[in-house]
Amino acid sequence: MPHDGYMKKGVKKLENSLRRSDMVLCPVNCNSHAACSIVKNLGKKHNKPVYMLTNSSLSAVSQVIKEDINDKSEEAKNPKKAMVTAISTA
């Protein structure tokens, strides 16, 4: 579920999107320091994995997805861990 990063409608819209997500990708090159901090804090609050990307390039996003796929195979061995099934960007 993409979020455009604009905070003019407040944190609630971002929090609602983040709460429905399984994973959050936040490219730091196109978000303010304040927005990145809010995303990190909301991720902790709602127990969501937040990945801070250096940029929003396809390679940066695909690298996180590739790492997540590897993590999923480990999670399958340990059913107590939650599985990531969707991607959302901040």
C-alpha positions in Angstrom: 0.0 0.0 0.0 1.9 3.1 -1.1 1.9 6.3 0.9 3.1 9.4 -0.9 5.1 10.6 2.1 3.3 13.9 2.5 2.3 14.5 6.1 -0.2 17.3 5.4 -3.1 15.0 6.4 -1.4 14.1 9.6 0.2 11.0 11.0 -3.2 9.1 11.3 -3.3 8.3 7.5 0.2 7.1 7.6 -0.5 5.1 10.7 -3.6 3.5 9.2 -1.6 2.4 6.1 1.3 1.1 8.2 -1.0 -0.8 10.6 -2.5 -2.8 7.6 1.0 -3.5 6.2 3.2 -6.5 6.9 6.4 -4.7 5.8 7.3 -1.0 5.5 9.9 0.3 3.0 11.0 3.9 3.7 13.4 5.5 1.2 15.3 8.1 3.1 16.4 10.2 0.0 12.8 11.3 -0.7 11.4 11.6 2.9 12.2 14.1 5.6 14.1 13.2 8.7 10.9 13.8 10.7 8.8 11.5 8.4 11.4 8.7 8.7 11.4 9.1 12.5 7.6 8.8 12.5 7.7 5.7 10.4 10.3 4.1 12.7 8.3 4.9 15.7 5.0 3.7 14.2 6.7 0.5 13.1 7.8 -0.2 16.7 4.4 0.7 18.0 2.6 -1.7 15.7 5.4 -4.4 15.6 6.0 -4.0 11.9 9.4 -4.5 10.2 10.6 -1.1 8.8 13.4 -1.1 6.3 15.1 2.3 5.7 16.3 2.3 2.1 19.1 4.6 0.9 16.9 5.3 -2.2 13.8 4.2 -3.9 15.5 2.4 -6.8 14.3 -0.9 -8.0 17.5 -2.6 -6.9 17.2 -1.3 -3.4 13.6 -2.5 -3.2 14.4 -5.9 -4.8 17.4 -6.4 -2.4 15.0 -6.1 0.6 12.5 -8.5 -1.0 15.3 -11.0 -1.7 16.5 -10.8 1.9 12.9 -11.2 3.1 12.4 -14.3 1.0 15.5 -15.8 2.6 14.1 -14.9 6.0 10.8 -16.6 5.2 12.5 -19.9 4.6 14.1 -19.5 8.1 10.7 -18.5 9.6 9.1 -21.7 8.1 11.5 -23.6 10.3 10.4 -21.6 13.3 6.6 -21.1 13.3 6.7 -18.7 16.2 7.9 -16.0 13.9 5.5 -13.9 11.8 5.7 -14.2 8.1 5.8 -11.1 5.9 3.3 -11.3 3.0 2.9 -7.7 1.7 4.9 -4.7 1.0 4.1 -1.1 1.8 6.1 2.0 1.2 6.2 5.2 3.1 
